[in-house]
Amino acid sequence: MTIANYNMKENGKRAITVQELESIAQALDEPVSNFFDENLNVKLNLSSV
């Protein structure tokens, strides 16, 4: 991944890849389907913690 691609990813300007989503799901021990709404759009939790 180039520096420009990484920067776009960090700023939310690059779509997440299937491989990245699968890696996140595996690390969290959650099914990939938990990241999608009923229309198969990726759900993001933008609330502050």
C-alpha positions, 0 to 999 in steps of 0.5 A: 500500500502506498503512503497516499493510499494509507493516508486516504484510508486513515482520513476515510476517503478510501473504501475499505476492502473485503480483505480488511473487513475480514481481518477486522472481523477475525480480530474481533471474533465477530461474523462479517455480517455484523458489519452490514445493515439490511441493505448490505451497506457497511455500518460505521459506529461514528459515536465517540467513546 
